[in-house]
Amino acid sequence: MARARVSLASGTSKGLVLDLIRTHGPIGRTDLAALTGLTAATMSTVVRQLLADGLVRESGLGRPNGGRPVVLLEVDTSARYAVGVQLGRESITYVAVNLRGALVGRLRTRGVGGRAPEAMAAGVVAQIHDLLTGLGIDEERVVGIGVVAPGPVDVARGMVLGPSHMAAWHRVPLRDMITASTGLPVVLDNDATAAAIGDFWGGAVEGAHSHATVYMGLGAGAGVLIDGTVFRGASSNTAEIGHIVVASGADGRPVIAEDVADPTAVVRTAHAHPGEAERLGLAGDEFAQFSAIAKASARGDTFATGLIEQSARHLATAVTSLANLFDLDSISLAGPAFATAGSIYLQVIDSQVNRDFFARPQHGIRVRLSPHTQDAAAVGAATLILQSELAPRTMGLSAPLSLA
C-alpha cells in the first residue's frame, strides 16, 4: 500500500480558499476574495490551481452582480478521500469520508483486546485496504489516515500512552508504524477531541460558540471547541471529564466520574447484585455486558434502567462542571455507550445540566446525540487529516466568516 503522498492543497492561501469553497459553495471568485482579503489576481491564480488539481469545479452561473453572471465554484467531493480509525478495547471502527467530510463507508471489527500493538497495527493497515477496496476508492485519491484512541495520547510524537484498559499500548509509536506501512500521512489524536471535530465538520454544532462533545466508550472524555477551534491545553489531553471528582467515598477519598459512571462501573454495580446479574445473563467482556444491560433497559427492565439512570446522573454531574468551566452553549453525546443507551443519558444529562448550569439565566445549553453517535470518533479522525491539509484555523480564522 506504500506510495507517494497525494496532497490536498499546498500553501496556506490555497488551503484556505479550498475550505471556504467547501463550507460556502457554490460561491463565486468575487465573494471568495471578499472573505479572504486576497486580491482578485491572487484569487484567480489560486482557483486556477484548484481547478487544475481537480479539487474544485465550476458548477454553473450565479445571479449577476451588476454585470456578467457569476461563475460558481464547488468542491468536487469525490476528488479526494480520507480514512479514519477509532481504536477501542470494545471495537475498532474504520470509516472513509469524502472531501466534504461526509461519510461514504464504514467497517467495524472486534476491539483491541489483549493483542500486541505490532500485530494490531498490521491488522489495521490490512483492514484499511479492505475498506477502500470494498468502496471502490482508488488509494491514489486517499490523502491520509487519522487514528484516534482513548487518552492520554502524545499528539506531537504520535504515541498512544495507554489508558488503564489498554495498558499494552503505553508509548506505542502508532502513527509512525502506520505511516511506514502505508506511505500516507497519519495523524494521531484523542478520540473525544476527534469526535468534537467530526461534529463540527458535519454541521452539528452550527451556531454554537462553546461546544463540547462528550465521548464514552469504556471510559469517558470530552472534546471542546471554542468558536470552531479545538481547545487543546498543554498536551492535547484536555476535558477528561472521566477524572472530574463527583463525590467522596466513605473513607474520604475522591470518587471520579469514571468510577461510578462509565460502562465498567455500570457492570460492576450490576454484579454487586448477583441474582440480577444472573437474570440478565451478564457474561463476556465488559462492553458486551453493558450492552446487555442497555438492551434490557430498552425493554423496560426496572433494574437495568436504574443502573443506566444512576450512571447518567453521575456523568451529568461531571458534564455540568465542564459546562460551567467553558460556559458551554452546546453539548453532543457520542461513542459506543451512547449508541446503545443514548436516550436515557440524553434525557438525564439535558435535564440536570440545564437545571444546574451557572449561566442559565443568560442562556441554555442545547444537548443532543451526535449525528454519528457510534462512529463519531472515527469520522472525526478522518476529518482531522482533511483539516491538517486545509488548516485554515491555524491562520486565526476562529470565527465563522460571513458575506454580510
C-alpha positions in Angstrom: 0.0 0.0 0.0 3.0 2.3 0.4 3.2 5.1 -2.2 3.9 8.8 -2.6 1.8 11.3 -0.8 -1.2 12.9 -2.6 -1.7 16.5 -1.5 -5.0 18.2 -0.9 -3.8 21.7 -1.1 -0.3 23.1 -0.6 0.1 26.6 0.7 -2.0 28.5 3.2 -3.9 30.6 0.6 -4.8 27.5 -1.4 -5.9 25.6 1.6 -8.0 28.5 2.9 -9.8 29.0 -0.4 -10.5 25.3 -0.7 -12.0 25.2 2.8 -14.1 28.2 2.1 -15.4 26.7 -1.2 -16.2 23.5 0.8 -18.2 25.4 3.5 -19.7 28.2 1.5 -20.0 26.8 -2.0 -21.3 27.1 -4.6 -19.6 30.5 -4.4 -18.0 33.0 -6.9 -14.5 34.3 -7.0 -15.5 37.8 -6.0 -17.2 36.6 -2.8 -14.1 34.4 -2.1 -11.9 37.4 -2.4 -14.1 39.4 -0.1 -14.0 36.6 2.5 -10.2 36.1 2.4 -8.9 39.6 1.6 -6.9 38.2 -1.2 -6.5 40.3 -4.4 -8.5 39.4 -7.5 -5.3 38.4 -9.2 -4.2 36.1 -6.4 -7.7 34.6 -6.2 -7.7 33.8 -9.9 -4.3 32.1 -9.5 -5.4 30.0 -6.5 -8.7 29.0 -8.1 -6.9 28.0 -11.3 -4.6 25.7 -9.3 -7.5 24.1 -7.5 -9.3 23.5 -10.8 -6.1 22.0 -12.3 -5.8 19.7 -9.3 -9.4 18.6 -9.8 -10.3 19.6 -6.2 -13.0 22.1 -7.3 -15.2 22.5 -10.3 -17.3 25.2 -11.9 -20.9 24.3 -11.1 -22.9 26.9 -13.1 -23.8 30.6 -13.1 -25.0 32.7 -10.2 -27.0 35.8 -10.2 -25.3 38.7 -11.9 -23.7 41.3 -9.7 -24.1 44.5 -11.8 -22.6 42.8 -14.9 -22.0 39.3 -16.2 -23.4 36.2 -14.4 -21.0 34.9 -11.7 -19.3 31.6 -12.3 -19.8 29.5 -9.2 -17.3 27.1 -7.7 -17.9 24.0 -5.6 -15.8 21.2 -4.1 -15.6 18.0 -6.2 -16.4 15.7 -3.2 -15.0 12.6 -4.9 -11.7 14.2 -5.7 -10.0 13.1 -2.5 -10.9 10.8 0.4 -9.6 10.4 4.0 -9.7 7.4 6.3 -10.5 7.5 10.0 -9.7 4.7 12.5 -11.0 4.7 16.1 -9.2 2.2 18.4 -11.1 1.0 21.4 -11.0 -2.0 23.6 -14.7 -2.7 22.8 -14.4 -2.3 19.0 -12.3 -0.8 16.1 -14.2 1.4 13.6 -12.9 2.3 10.2 -14.5 5.0 8.0 -13.9 6.7 4.7 -15.1 10.3 4.2 -15.1 12.4 1.0 -13.6 15.9 0.6 -16.7 17.5 2.2 -16.2 15.3 5.3 -19.3 13.2 4.5 -19.3 9.5 5.5 -19.1 7.2 2.5 -18.4 3.8 4.1 -17.6 2.1 7.4 -16.2 -1.2 8.7 -16.3 -2.4 12.3 -14.2 -5.1 13.8 -13.5 -6.5 17.3 -11.7 -4.3 19.7 -8.0 -4.1 20.6 -8.4 -6.5 23.5 -5.1 -8.0 24.6 -3.5 -8.2 21.2 0.1 -6.9 20.8 0.3 -3.4 19.3 2.6 -4.6 16.4 0.1 -7.2 15.3 -2.8 -4.8 15.7 -1.1 -2.1 13.6 -0.6 -4.6 10.7 -4.2 -5.6 11.0 -5.3 -2.0 10.9 -3.4 -1.5 7.6 -5.0 -4.6 6.1 -8.5 -3.5 7.2 -8.0 -0.1 5.7 -7.1 -1.7 2.4 -10.2 -3.9 2.6 -12.4 -0.9 3.3 -11.1 1.1 0.3 -11.3 -1.9 -2.0 -14.9 -2.6 -0.9 -15.9 1.0 -1.6 -14.1 1.1 -4.9 -11.9 4.0 -3.8 -8.6 4.4 -5.6 -5.9 4.6 -3.0 -4.2 7.3 -5.1 -7.1 9.6 -4.0 -6.6 9.0 -0.3 -4.8 11.9 1.3 -4.1 10.3 4.7 -5.3 8.4 7.7 -6.5 9.8 11.0 -6.2 7.4 14.0 -7.7 8.1 17.4 -7.6 6.3 20.7 -8.6 6.9 24.3 -6.3 9.3 26.2 -3.8 10.0 27.3 -2.1 10.4 23.9 1.1 12.2 22.8 -0.1 14.0 19.7 3.3 15.6 19.0 5.1 12.2 18.9 2.2 10.2 17.6 2.1 7.9 20.6 -0.6 6.2 22.5 0.3 6.5 26.1 -2.3 3.9 27.1 -5.4 4.2 29.2 -5.8 1.7 32.0 -7.9 -0.7 29.9 -5.2 -0.6 27.0 -2.1 -0.9 29.2 -0.2 -2.8 26.4 -0.3 0.4 24.3 1.8 2.5 26.6 4.1 4.7 24.5 3.4 2.8 21.3 4.5 4.9 18.3 1.4 4.1 16.3 1.5 7.0 13.9 5.0 6.1 12.6 4.1 2.4 12.4 1.1 3.0 10.2 3.0 5.6 8.1 5.8 3.2 7.5 3.3 0.6 6.2 1.2 2.8 4.0 3.4 5.7 2.9 0.5 8.0 3.8 0.5 10.9 6.2 -1.0 9.9 9.5 -2.3 12.0 12.4 -3.0 10.6 15.9 -5.3 12.2 18.4 -7.6 11.7 21.3 -10.9 10.1 20.5 -13.1 12.7 22.2 -11.3 15.6 20.5 -11.8 13.8 17.2 -15.5 13.3 17.9 -15.9 17.0 18.5 -14.1 17.9 15.2 -16.3 15.4 13.4 -19.4 17.0 14.8 -18.1 20.4 13.7 -17.4 19.3 10.2 -20.8 17.6 9.9 -22.5 20.8 10.8 -23.9 19.5 14.1 -22.6 22.4 16.1 -23.6 25.2 13.8 -24.4 28.4 15.7 -22.6 27.3 18.8 -19.9 29.4 20.4 -18.7 27.0 23.0 -19.3 23.3 22.3 -18.3 20.0 23.9 -18.7 16.5 22.6 -18.9 14.0 25.4 -17.5 10.7 24.3 -18.0 7.4 26.1 -16.7 4.0 25.1 -15.4 2.0 28.0 -14.2 5.3 29.5 -15.5 8.9 29.3 -13.9 12.0 27.9 -14.8 15.2 26.1 -13.5 17.4 23.3 -14.1 21.2 23.4 -14.5 23.7 20.5 -14.4 27.4 21.1 -15.9 29.2 18.0 -14.9 26.1 16.0 -11.3 25.9 17.2 -10.2 23.0 19.3 -9.2 23.8 22.9 -6.1 21.6 23.4 -4.5 22.7 26.6 -0.8 22.0 27.1 -0.7 18.4 25.8 -3.9 17.8 23.9 -5.4 15.8 26.8 -7.9 18.4 27.9 -11.5 18.0 29.1 -11.0 14.5 30.6 -14.3 14.5 32.4 -13.9 11.0 33.5 -11.4 12.3 36.0 -13.6 15.0 37.4 -14.4 14.4 41.1 -18.1 13.9 41.6 -18.3 12.6 45.2 -16.3 11.5 48.2 -16.0 7.9 49.3 -16.8 6.6 52.8 -13.1 6.8 53.5 -12.9 10.4 52.4 -11.1 9.6 49.2 -12.3 11.4 46.0 -14.6 9.5 43.6 -14.1 10.4 40.0 -16.8 10.1 37.3 -15.3 7.0 35.7 -15.5 5.2 39.0 -19.3 5.5 39.0 -20.5 6.5 35.5 -18.7 4.6 32.7 -19.8 1.2 31.4 -17.4 -0.7 33.6 -18.9 1.0 36.6 -22.4 0.0 35.4 -21.3 -3.6 35.0 -19.6 -3.6 38.4 -22.7 -2.3 40.1 -24.8 -4.9 38.4 -22.6 -7.7 39.7 -23.0 -6.4 43.2 -26.4 -7.9 42.9 -25.6 -11.5 41.8 -29.2 -12.6 41.3 -29.9 -9.7 39.0 -26.7 -10.1 37.0 -27.6 -13.8 36.5 -31.1 -12.9 35.5 -29.8 -10.5 32.9 -27.4 -13.1 31.6 -24.4 -10.9 32.0 -21.3 -12.6 30.5 -18.4 -11.8 28.2 -16.4 -8.7 28.1 -17.4 -5.6 29.9 -18.8 -3.7 27.0 -20.9 -6.7 25.9 -22.3 -6.8 29.4 -23.0 -3.1 29.4 -24.8 -3.5 26.1 -26.9 -6.3 27.6 -27.9 -4.0 30.4 -28.8 -1.2 28.0 -30.9 -3.6 25.9 -32.7 -4.8 28.9 -33.4 -1.2 29.9 -34.8 -0.6 26.4 -37.2 -3.5 27.0 -38.4 -1.9 30.2 -36.4 -3.8 32.8 -36.6 -1.7 36.0 -33.2 -2.9 37.5 -31.3 -2.3 34.2 -32.9 1.1 33.8 -32.0 2.1 37.3 -28.3 1.2 36.6 -28.3 3.4 33.4 -30.0 6.3 35.1 -27.6 6.2 38.0 -24.7 6.2 35.6 -26.3 9.1 33.7 -26.7 11.2 36.9 -23.1 10.8 37.9 -22.0 11.6 34.3 -24.3 14.7 34.3 -22.6 16.0 37.4 -19.2 15.9 35.6 -20.7 17.4 32.4 -22.2 20.2 34.4 -18.8 21.1 35.8 -17.5 21.1 32.2 -20.3 23.4 31.1 -19.6 25.8 33.9 -15.8 25.9 33.2 -16.3 26.6 29.5 -19.7 28.4 29.5 -21.0 25.9 27.0 -24.0 26.5 24.8 -23.9 23.2 23.0 -23.2 19.6 24.0 -23.4 16.4 22.0 -23.1 12.8 23.2 -21.1 10.4 21.1 -19.5 7.0 21.4 -20.5 3.3 21.6 -22.0 3.7 25.1 -24.5 6.3 23.9 -25.3 4.3 20.8 -26.8 1.6 23.0 -28.3 3.7 25.8 -28.3 7.2 24.4 -32.0 8.1 25.0 -31.7 7.7 28.8 -28.3 9.6 29.0 -29.7 12.4 26.8 -32.8 12.9 29.0 -30.9 12.8 32.3 -27.9 15.0 31.2 -30.1 17.5 29.4 -32.3 18.0 32.4 -29.6 18.1 35.0 -27.2 20.3 33.1 -29.8 22.9 32.2 -31.1 22.8 35.8 -27.7 23.3 37.5 -25.8 25.4 34.9 -24.4 28.6 36.4 -25.2 30.9 33.5 -28.7 29.5 32.9 -30.3 33.0 33.5 -28.5 34.1 30.3 -28.7 31.1 28.0 -29.5 27.5 27.9 -27.4 24.6 26.6 -28.5 22.5 23.7 -27.9 18.8 24.4 -28.3 16.2 21.7 -26.9 13.0 20.4 -24.2 13.3 17.8 -25.3 12.6 14.2 -22.7 9.8 14.1 -23.2 8.6 17.6 -21.4 5.2 17.2 -18.9 6.4 14.6 -18.2 10.0 15.7 -14.6 9.5 16.7 -13.7 7.6 13.5 -15.4 10.3 11.4 -13.6 12.9 13.4 -10.3 11.1 12.8 -10.9 11.2 9.0 -11.8 14.9 9.1 -8.6 15.5 11.2 -6.5 14.5 8.3 -8.6 16.7 6.0 -8.2 19.6 8.4 -4.5 19.1 8.7 -4.3 19.5 4.9 -6.6 22.5 4.8 -5.6 24.1 8.2 -7.5 27.4 7.9 -7.8 27.7 11.7 -4.1 27.8 12.2 -4.4 31.2 10.5 -6.5 32.6 13.2 -9.9 32.2 11.5 -11.5 31.1 14.7 -15.0 32.6 14.0 -17.3 31.8 11.1 -16.8 34.1 8.1 -19.7 36.0 6.7 -20.6 37.6 3.4 -22.8 40.1 5.2 
